[in-house]
Amino acid sequence: MAKTKSAMRRKETMYGYIFVMPWIIGFLAFTAGPLLFSLFASFTDYNITTQMDFVGAENYQGLFTEDGLFWTSLWNTLYYVLFSVPLTTMGAIFLSALLNQDVPGIRVFRTLYYLPAVLSGVGVYLLWMQLLDPGTGMINLILGWFGIDGPNWLFDPEWTKPSLIFMKLWSVGGAMLLYLASMQGVSKTLYEAAEIDGANTFRQFFHITLPMITPVIFFDVVTSLIGGFQIFQEAYVMSSNGEGGPANSLLFYNLYMWRQAFENFNMGYAMAMSWILFIIVFILTMINLKLAPRWVHYEGGDNR
């Protein structure tokens, strides 16, 4: 009997390994393998066509001490993340609070506000280039109705990054949907008890709604932070010839890394940049995870 159970257990284990084997092969071939290769290549002088020459930490040293565009691209990316993440988070929460009302036709408004989230890609960026055109764009035309001279948006180094942040606010529909679902999951009894205690709508929102949706806020902040550091398409399409805009004001980190890899063919240099970006995002994510128990509320009471 014992031998039969042991044989069945070995058979189940074997089937288990067989079922997970495709994932293991895919992980080794498409994730772990390229990661290890890029780590090794970051310590080499590598341009695809020639043999790798091991140069030690020369790529990293050159980035930190000799490459001014590295610091420019890092600053542009940090500026974008620093302003776009809080603004889009607050915008999505505000929008979801408005769309969480029980009024006639609210489903139509929810659909309209979510619609921009399903539109993405080059077409949207080209549309925004038309809207932000300082001479014929709709935005400056509307500002002119109120006697305001609109800026040169994508042609003024001081306004290029705010233009992209402003454009990002247009696509908060995906996060808005998450916040809306979480708001509708908050127990009605909490609001009823607050009304009995005399709390107005404003206090109910800040003392009930916001604390109850903090797990979703945490998720949105972490994913937006990671996505913000990966900004590339907007800058590539909306800057002239993908060069990073006037005075390198749109030269974001990923765009500069792409130019090093596929224009200058400095693959080792670009891979060193990718590992620096990985370390920055990893540290910021760990800080978020460490601070989360202090402000994220879980209904079960366990904030770990």
C-alpha positions as YAML, in Angstrom:
chain: A
units: angstrom
residues:
- id: 1
  name: MET
  ca: [0.00, 0.00, 0.00]
- id: 2
  name: ALA
  ca: [2.82, 2.34, 0.96]
- id: 3
  name: LYS
  ca: [4.65, 1.53, -2.29]
- id: 4
  name: THR
  ca: [1.49, 2.32, -4.28]
- id: 5
  name: LYS
  ca: [1.13, 5.76, -2.61]
- id: 6
  name: SER
  ca: [4.80, 6.52, -3.18]
- id: 7
  name: ALA
  ca: [4.52, 5.60, -6.86]
- id: 8
  name: MET
  ca: [1.42, 7.82, -7.23]
- id: 9
  name: ARG
  ca: [3.22, 10.71, -5.55]
- id: 10
  name: ARG
  ca: [6.23, 10.40, -7.89]
- id: 11
  name: LYS
  ca: [3.85, 10.25, -10.85]
- id: 12
  name: GLU
  ca: [2.03, 13.40, -9.71]
- id: 13
  name: THR
  ca: [5.36, 15.17, -9.18]
- id: 14
  name: MET
  ca: [6.49, 14.18, -12.66]
- id: 15
  name: TYR
  ca: [3.24, 15.50, -14.19]
- id: 16
  name: GLY
  ca: [3.68, 18.72, -12.20]
- id: 17
  name: TYR
  ca: [7.15, 19.29, -13.64]
- id: 18
  name: ILE
  ca: [5.88, 18.50, -17.14]
- id: 19
  name: PHE
  ca: [3.08, 21.08, -16.85]
- id: 20
  name: VAL
  ca: [5.36, 23.87, -15.54]
- id: 21
  name: MET
  ca: [8.19, 23.03, -17.95]
- id: 22
  name: PRO
  ca: [6.93, 25.35, -20.76]
- id: 23
  name: TRP
  ca: [6.93, 28.28, -18.33]
- id: 24
  name: ILE
  ca: [10.42, 27.39, -17.01]
- id: 25
  name: ILE
  ca: [11.80, 27.11, -20.56]
- id: 26
  name: GLY
  ca: [10.19, 30.42, -21.53]
- id: 27
  name: PHE
  ca: [11.50, 32.14, -18.41]
- id: 28
  name: LEU
  ca: [15.06, 30.89, -18.99]
- id: 29
  name: ALA
  ca: [15.00, 31.68, -22.73]
- id: 30
  name: PHE
  ca: [13.21, 35.04, -22.74]
- id: 31
  name: THR
  ca: [13.76, 36.54, -19.27]
- id: 32
  name: ALA
  ca: [16.65, 35.10, -17.22]
- id: 33
  name: GLY
  ca: [18.92, 34.51, -20.22]
- id: 34
  name: PRO
  ca: [18.60, 38.03, -21.70]
- id: 35
  name: LEU
  ca: [18.94, 39.55, -18.21]
- id: 36
  name: LEU
  ca: [22.23, 37.79, -17.55]
- id: 37
  name: PHE
  ca: [23.45, 38.60, -21.06]
- id: 38
  name: SER
  ca: [22.62, 42.30, -20.66]
- id: 39
  name: LEU
  ca: [24.35, 42.39, -17.27]
- id: 40
  name: PHE
  ca: [27.52, 40.90, -18.77]
- id: 41
  name: ALA
  ca: [27.29, 43.11, -21.87]
- id: 42
  name: SER
  ca: [27.06, 46.23, -19.70]
- id: 43
  name: PHE
  ca: [30.71, 45.61, -18.76]
- id: 44
  name: THR
  ca: [31.83, 45.34, -22.38]
- id: 45
  name: ASP
  ca: [32.42, 47.45, -25.46]
- id: 46
  name: TYR
  ca: [29.81, 45.85, -27.73]
- id: 47
  name: ASN
  ca: [28.30, 47.09, -30.98]
- id: 48
  name: ILE
  ca: [26.66, 43.88, -32.32]
- id: 49
  name: THR
  ca: [28.99, 43.53, -35.35]
- id: 50
  name: THR
  ca: [32.23, 43.03, -33.45]
- id: 51
  name: GLN
  ca: [33.37, 40.79, -30.64]
- id: 52
  name: MET
  ca: [32.71, 41.91, -27.07]
- id: 53
  name: ASP
  ca: [35.66, 43.57, -25.36]
- id: 54
  name: PHE
  ca: [35.52, 43.45, -21.57]
- id: 55
  name: VAL
  ca: [36.06, 46.99, -20.23]
- id: 56
  name: GLY
  ca: [35.06, 46.52, -16.59]
- id: 57
  name: ALA
  ca: [33.09, 49.42, -15.09]
- id: 58
  name: GLU
  ca: [34.14, 51.84, -17.83]
- id: 59
  name: ASN
  ca: [30.58, 52.21, -19.19]
- id: 60
  name: TYR
  ca: [29.19, 53.04, -15.73]
- id: 61
  name: GLN
  ca: [32.07, 55.42, -15.00]
- id: 62
  name: GLY
  ca: [31.55, 57.20, -18.31]
- id: 63
  name: LEU
  ca: [27.83, 57.64, -17.63]
- id: 64
  name: PHE
  ca: [28.31, 59.24, -14.22]
- id: 65
  name: THR
  ca: [31.41, 61.35, -14.90]
- id: 66
  name: GLU
  ca: [31.57, 62.22, -18.63]
- id: 67
  name: ASP
  ca: [28.10, 62.04, -20.17]
- id: 68
  name: GLY
  ca: [26.09, 65.21, -19.64]
- id: 69
  name: LEU
  ca: [23.14, 63.88, -21.66]
- id: 70
  name: PHE
  ca: [22.83, 61.00, -19.20]
- id: 71
  name: TRP
  ca: [22.09, 63.45, -16.38]
- id: 72
  name: THR
  ca: [19.81, 65.51, -18.65]
- id: 73
  name: SER
  ca: [17.76, 62.47, -19.62]
- id: 74
  name: LEU
  ca: [17.59, 61.29, -15.99]
- id: 75
  name: TRP
  ca: [16.43, 64.73, -14.84]
- id: 76
  name: ASN
  ca: [13.78, 64.92, -17.60]
- id: 77
  name: THR
  ca: [12.43, 61.51, -16.58]
- id: 78
  name: LEU
  ca: [12.40, 62.33, -12.86]
- id: 79
  name: TYR
  ca: [10.61, 65.63, -13.60]
- id: 80
  name: TYR
  ca: [7.96, 63.77, -15.61]
- id: 81
  name: VAL
  ca: [7.46, 61.09, -12.93]
- id: 82
  name: LEU
  ca: [7.45, 63.61, -10.07]
- id: 83
  name: PHE
  ca: [4.56, 65.60, -11.57]
- id: 84
  name: SER
  ca: [2.66, 63.09, -13.70]
- id: 85
  name: VAL
  ca: [2.18, 60.37, -11.05]
- id: 86
  name: PRO
  ca: [0.55, 62.58, -8.35]
- id: 87
  name: LEU
  ca: [-1.48, 64.58, -10.88]
- id: 88
  name: THR
  ca: [-2.84, 61.55, -12.73]
- id: 89
  name: THR
  ca: [-3.60, 59.78, -9.45]
- id: 90
  name: MET
  ca: [-5.51, 62.76, -8.06]
- id: 91
  name: GLY
  ca: [-7.21, 63.29, -11.41]
- id: 92
  name: ALA
  ca: [-8.39, 59.68, -11.59]
- id: 93
  name: ILE
  ca: [-9.70, 59.77, -7.99]
- id: 94
  name: PHE
  ca: [-11.52, 63.06, -8.58]
- id: 95
  name: LEU
  ca: [-13.06, 61.79, -11.81]
- id: 96
  name: SER
  ca: [-14.16, 58.48, -10.26]
- id: 97
  name: ALA
  ca: [-15.76, 60.35, -7.33]
- id: 98
  name: LEU
  ca: [-17.79, 62.42, -9.81]
- id: 99
  name: LEU
  ca: [-18.82, 59.35, -11.79]
- id: 100
  name: ASN
  ca: [-19.79, 57.46, -8.64]
- id: 101
  name: GLN
  ca: [-23.01, 59.44, -8.37]
- id: 102
  name: ASP
  ca: [-26.43, 57.90, -8.92]
- id: 103
  name: VAL
  ca: [-27.79, 60.30, -11.54]
- id: 104
  name: PRO
  ca: [-29.60, 59.64, -14.84]
- id: 105
  name: GLY
  ca: [-27.30, 58.92, -17.78]
- id: 106
  name: ILE
  ca: [-24.22, 58.31, -15.62]
- id: 107
  name: ARG
  ca: [-23.26, 55.21, -17.66]
- id: 108
  name: VAL
  ca: [-22.93, 57.35, -20.77]
- id: 109
  name: PHE
  ca: [-20.53, 59.70, -18.97]
- id: 110
  name: ARG
  ca: [-18.52, 56.74, -17.61]
- id: 111
  name: THR
  ca: [-18.15, 55.37, -21.14]
- id: 112
  name: LEU
  ca: [-17.13, 58.75, -22.54]
- id: 113
  name: TYR
  ca: [-14.48, 59.32, -19.87]
- id: 114
  name: TYR
  ca: [-13.10, 55.78, -20.26]
- id: 115
  name: LEU
  ca: [-12.97, 55.99, -24.06]
- id: 116
  name: PRO
  ca: [-9.55, 57.79, -24.22]
- id: 117
  name: ALA
  ca: [-7.99, 54.87, -22.28]
- id: 118
  name: VAL
  ca: [-8.63, 52.46, -25.17]
- id: 119
  name: LEU
  ca: [-7.14, 54.88, -27.69]
- id: 120
  name: SER
  ca: [-3.39, 54.70, -27.69]
- id: 121
  name: GLY
  ca: [-0.40, 54.77, -29.94]
- id: 122
  name: VAL
  ca: [1.00, 57.07, -32.57]
- id: 123
  name: GLY
  ca: [-2.42, 58.30, -33.76]
- id: 124
  name: VAL
  ca: [-3.18, 59.83, -30.35]
- id: 125
  name: TYR
  ca: [0.20, 61.57, -30.21]
- id: 126
  name: LEU
  ca: [-0.30, 63.02, -33.69]
- id: 127
  name: LEU
  ca: [-3.72, 64.25, -32.61]
- id: 128
  name: TRP
  ca: [-2.20, 65.99, -29.58]
- id: 129
  name: MET
  ca: [0.47, 67.56, -31.75]
- id: 130
  name: GLN
  ca: [-2.34, 69.18, -33.73]
- id: 131
  name: LEU
  ca: [-4.16, 70.28, -30.57]
- id: 132
  name: LEU
  ca: [-0.96, 71.75, -29.07]
- id: 133
  name: ASP
  ca: [0.10, 73.56, -32.22]
- id: 134
  name: PRO
  ca: [0.80, 77.16, -31.07]
- id: 135
  name: GLY
  ca: [-0.61, 78.69, -34.25]
- id: 136
  name: THR
  ca: [-3.60, 76.61, -35.27]
- id: 137
  name: GLY
  ca: [-4.15, 74.28, -32.29]
- id: 138
  name: MET
  ca: [-7.54, 74.09, -30.55]
- id: 139
  name: ILE
  ca: [-6.08, 74.57, -27.05]
- id: 140
  name: ASN
  ca: [-4.47, 77.95, -27.78]
- id: 141
  name: LEU
  ca: [-7.61, 78.94, -29.68]
- id: 142
  name: ILE
  ca: [-9.75, 78.29, -26.59]
- id: 143
  name: LEU
  ca: [-7.25, 80.13, -24.36]
- id: 144
  name: GLY
  ca: [-7.49, 83.06, -26.77]
- id: 145
  name: TRP
  ca: [-11.24, 83.32, -26.14]
- id: 146
  name: PHE
  ca: [-10.37, 84.26, -22.55]
- id: 147
  name: GLY
  ca: [-7.64, 86.69, -23.55]
- id: 148
  name: ILE
  ca: [-4.79, 84.30, -22.70]
- id: 149
  name: ASP
  ca: [-1.81, 83.95, -25.02]
- id: 150
  name: GLY
  ca: [-1.10, 80.24, -25.14]
- id: 151
  name: PRO
  ca: [2.50, 79.04, -24.87]
- id: 152
  name: ASN
  ca: [4.48, 77.40, -27.64]
- id: 153
  name: TRP
  ca: [3.92, 74.02, -25.98]
- id: 154
  name: LEU
  ca: [6.15, 71.52, -27.82]
- id: 155
  name: PHE
  ca: [8.45, 74.23, -29.22]
- id: 156
  name: ASP
  ca: [9.39, 75.89, -25.92]
- id: 157
  name: PRO
  ca: [11.83, 73.94, -23.68]
- id: 158
  name: GLU
  ca: [10.04, 75.24, -20.59]
- id: 159
  name: TRP
  ca: [6.68, 73.90, -21.77]
- id: 160
  name: THR
  ca: [7.56, 70.60, -23.46]
- id: 161
  name: LYS
  ca: [7.45, 68.41, -20.35]
- id: 162
  name: PRO
  ca: [4.31, 70.12, -18.92]
- id: 163
  name: SER
  ca: [2.70, 69.49, -22.33]
- id: 164
  name: LEU
  ca: [3.28, 65.75, -22.03]
- id: 165
  name: ILE
  ca: [2.07, 65.74, -18.42]
- id: 166
  name: PHE
  ca: [-1.06, 67.62, -19.51]
- id: 167
  name: MET
  ca: [-1.57, 65.07, -22.27]
- id: 168
  name: LYS
  ca: [-1.16, 62.23, -19.75]
- id: 169
  name: LEU
  ca: [-4.11, 63.57, -17.75]
- id: 170
  name: TRP
  ca: [-6.31, 62.87, -20.75]
- id: 171
  name: SER
  ca: [-5.75, 59.11, -20.42]
- id: 172
  name: VAL
  ca: [-6.64, 58.51, -16.76]
- id: 173
  name: GLY
  ca: [-9.72, 56.48, -17.74]
- id: 174
  name: GLY
  ca: [-8.11, 53.11, -16.93]
- id: 175
  name: ALA
  ca: [-7.17, 54.14, -13.38]
- id: 176
  name: MET
  ca: [-10.52, 55.90, -13.04]
- id: 177
  name: LEU
  ca: [-12.29, 52.60, -13.67]
- id: 178
  name: LEU
  ca: [-10.28, 50.89, -10.90]
- id: 179
  name: TYR
  ca: [-11.07, 53.66, -8.42]
- id: 180
  name: LEU
  ca: [-14.74, 53.64, -9.41]
- id: 181
  name: ALA
  ca: [-14.98, 49.88, -8.81]
- id: 182
  name: SER
  ca: [-13.26, 50.19, -5.44]
- id: 183
  name: MET
  ca: [-15.53, 53.09, -4.38]
- id: 184
  name: GLN
  ca: [-18.62, 51.07, -5.22]
- id: 185
  name: GLY
  ca: [-17.26, 48.25, -3.05]
- id: 186
  name: VAL
  ca: [-17.17, 50.41, 0.09]
- id: 187
  name: SER
  ca: [-19.86, 49.28, 2.53]
- id: 188
  name: LYS
  ca: [-22.97, 51.51, 2.55]
- id: 189
  name: THR
  ca: [-23.35, 51.00, 6.31]
- id: 190
  name: LEU
  ca: [-20.25, 53.15, 6.88]
- id: 191
  name: TYR
  ca: [-21.87, 56.09, 5.08]
- id: 192
  name: GLU
  ca: [-25.18, 55.54, 6.90]
- id: 193
  name: ALA
  ca: [-23.40, 55.59, 10.26]
- id: 194
  name: ALA
  ca: [-21.51, 58.75, 9.24]
- id: 195
  name: GLU
  ca: [-24.76, 60.48, 8.23]
- id: 196
  name: ILE
  ca: [-26.28, 59.64, 11.62]
- id: 197
  name: ASP
  ca: [-23.22, 61.23, 13.24]
- id: 198
  name: GLY
  ca: [-23.73, 64.35, 11.14]
- id: 199
  name: ALA
  ca: [-20.77, 63.98, 8.74]
- id: 200
  name: ASN
  ca: [-21.25, 65.85, 5.48]
- id: 201
  name: THR
  ca: [-20.29, 64.53, 2.03]
- id: 202
  name: PHE
  ca: [-16.87, 66.19, 2.18]
- id: 203
  name: ARG
  ca: [-15.94, 64.52, 5.48]
- id: 204
  name: GLN
  ca: [-17.37, 61.17, 4.34]
- id: 205
  name: PHE
  ca: [-15.09, 61.25, 1.31]
- id: 206
  name: PHE
  ca: [-11.90, 62.01, 3.26]
- id: 207
  name: HIS
  ca: [-12.65, 59.84, 6.32]
- id: 208
  name: ILE
  ca: [-14.34, 56.83, 4.67]
- id: 209
  name: THR
  ca: [-13.90, 56.68, 0.91]
- id: 210
  name: LEU
  ca: [-10.20, 57.57, 0.68]
- id: 211
  name: PRO
  ca: [-9.01, 55.25, 3.50]
- id: 212
  name: MET
  ca: [-11.05, 52.35, 2.07]
- id: 213
  name: ILE
  ca: [-9.57, 52.66, -1.42]
- id: 214
  name: THR
  ca: [-5.93, 53.04, -0.31]
- id: 215
  name: PRO
  ca: [-5.00, 49.51, -1.59]
- id: 216
  name: VAL
  ca: [-6.03, 50.61, -5.10]
- id: 217
  name: ILE
  ca: [-4.20, 53.94, -4.70]
- id: 218
  name: PHE
  ca: [-1.07, 52.04, -3.70]
- id: 219
  name: PHE
  ca: [-1.35, 49.75, -6.73]
- id: 220
  name: ASP
  ca: [-1.92, 52.70, -9.06]
- id: 221
  name: VAL
  ca: [1.01, 54.70, -7.64]
- id: 222
  name: VAL
  ca: [3.46, 51.79, -7.97]
- id: 223
  name: THR
  ca: [2.43, 50.88, -11.52]
- id: 224
  name: SER
  ca: [2.32, 54.55, -12.60]
- id: 225
  name: LEU
  ca: [5.79, 55.08, -11.13]
- id: 226
  name: ILE
  ca: [7.20, 52.15, -13.11]
- id: 227
  name: GLY
  ca: [5.33, 53.25, -16.26]
- id: 228
  name: GLY
  ca: [6.54, 56.84, -15.87]
- id: 229
  name: PHE
  ca: [10.18, 55.77, -15.91]
- id: 230
  name: GLN
  ca: [9.47, 53.87, -19.14]
- id: 231
  name: ILE
  ca: [8.20, 56.87, -21.11]
- id: 232
  name: PHE
  ca: [9.46, 56.63, -24.68]
- id: 233
  name: GLN
  ca: [6.81, 56.71, -27.41]
- id: 234
  name: GLU
  ca: [5.48, 60.18, -26.59]
- id: 235
  name: ALA
  ca: [8.91, 61.78, -26.73]
- id: 236
  name: TYR
  ca: [9.96, 59.85, -29.82]
- id: 237
  name: VAL
  ca: [6.85, 60.77, -31.83]
- id: 238
  name: MET
  ca: [6.28, 64.31, -30.56]
- id: 239
  name: SER
  ca: [9.86, 65.58, -30.75]
- id: 240
  name: SER
  ca: [11.44, 66.46, -34.08]
- id: 241
  name: ASN
  ca: [12.95, 63.31, -35.67]
- id: 242
  name: GLY
  ca: [12.85, 61.59, -32.29]
- id: 243
  name: GLU
  ca: [15.86, 63.60, -31.10]
- id: 244
  name: GLY
  ca: [14.38, 64.72, -27.80]
- id: 245
  name: GLY
  ca: [12.77, 68.07, -28.52]
- id: 246
  name: PRO
  ca: [14.16, 71.60, -28.28]
- id: 247
  name: ALA
  ca: [17.32, 71.86, -26.14]
- id: 248
  name: ASN
  ca: [16.99, 68.14, -25.21]
- id: 249
  name: SER
  ca: [13.99, 68.99, -23.05]
- id: 250
  name: LEU
  ca: [12.20, 65.79, -24.16]
- id: 251
  name: LEU
  ca: [15.27, 63.59, -24.08]
- id: 252
  name: PHE
  ca: [13.89, 61.07, -21.61]
- id: 253
  name: TYR
  ca: [16.01, 58.25, -20.23]
- id: 254
  name: ASN
  ca: [14.56, 55.50, -22.42]
- id: 255
  name: LEU
  ca: [14.84, 57.66, -25.54]
- id: 256
  name: TYR
  ca: [18.51, 58.38, -24.86]
- id: 257
  name: MET
  ca: [19.12, 54.68, -24.13]
- id: 258
  name: TRP
  ca: [17.42, 53.75, -27.42]
- id: 259
  name: ARG
  ca: [19.58, 56.26, -29.31]
- id: 260
  name: GLN
  ca: [22.74, 54.83, -27.75]
- id: 261
  name: ALA
  ca: [21.68, 51.27, -28.66]
- id: 262
  name: PHE
  ca: [20.17, 51.62, -32.13]
- id: 263
  name: GLU
  ca: [21.62, 54.87, -33.53]
- id: 264
  name: ASN
  ca: [25.14, 54.82, -32.09]
- id: 265
  name: PHE
  ca: [25.23, 51.00, -31.65]
- id: 266
  name: ASN
  ca: [26.81, 51.35, -28.20]
- id: 267
  name: MET
  ca: [25.05, 48.26, -26.92]
- id: 268
  name: GLY
  ca: [27.26, 47.83, -23.85]
- id: 269
  name: TYR
  ca: [26.74, 51.48, -22.92]
- id: 270
  name: ALA
  ca: [22.95, 51.21, -23.40]
- id: 271
  name: MET
  ca: [22.77, 48.05, -21.29]
- id: 272
  name: ALA
  ca: [24.65, 49.79, -18.49]
- id: 273
  name: MET
  ca: [21.97, 52.50, -18.68]
- id: 274
  name: SER
  ca: [19.23, 49.85, -18.50]
- id: 275
  name: TRP
  ca: [20.70, 48.39, -15.30]
- id: 276
  name: ILE
  ca: [20.97, 51.82, -13.69]
- id: 277
  name: LEU
  ca: [17.30, 52.41, -14.53]
- id: 278
  name: PHE
  ca: [16.41, 49.00, -13.09]
- id: 279
  name: ILE
  ca: [18.19, 49.81, -9.81]
- id: 280
  name: ILE
  ca: [16.45, 53.21, -9.53]
- id: 281
  name: VAL
  ca: [12.98, 51.72, -10.13]
- id: 282
  name: PHE
  ca: [13.72, 48.79, -7.80]
- id: 283
  name: ILE
  ca: [14.78, 51.10, -4.95]
- id: 284
  name: LEU
  ca: [11.74, 53.36, -5.37]
- id: 285
  name: THR
  ca: [9.40, 50.35, -5.47]
- id: 286
  name: MET
  ca: [10.97, 48.92, -2.30]
- id: 287
  name: ILE
  ca: [10.54, 52.30, -0.58]
- id: 288
  name: ASN
  ca: [6.87, 52.28, -1.57]
- id: 289
  name: LEU
  ca: [6.42, 48.75, -0.24]
- id: 290
  name: LYS
  ca: [8.17, 49.70, 3.00]
- id: 291
  name: LEU
  ca: [5.98, 52.79, 3.53]
- id: 292
  name: ALA
  ca: [2.73, 51.08, 2.50]
- id: 293
  name: PRO
  ca: [1.81, 49.67, 5.97]
- id: 294
  name: ARG
  ca: [1.76, 53.26, 7.31]
- id: 295
  name: TRP
  ca: [-1.06, 54.47, 5.03]
- id: 296
  name: VAL
  ca: [-2.62, 51.53, 3.15]
- id: 297
  name: HIS
  ca: [-5.73, 50.18, 4.87]
- id: 298
  name: TYR
  ca: [-6.80, 46.57, 4.43]
- id: 299
  name: GLU
  ca: [-10.25, 45.54, 5.59]
- id: 300
  name: GLY
  ca: [-8.91, 42.48, 7.42]
- id: 301
  name: GLY
  ca: [-6.72, 44.74, 9.55]
- id: 302
  name: ASP
  ca: [-3.43, 43.16, 8.40]
- id: 303
  name: ASN
  ca: [-1.46, 45.85, 6.52]
- id: 304
  name: ARG
  ca: [1.49, 43.66, 5.63]
...
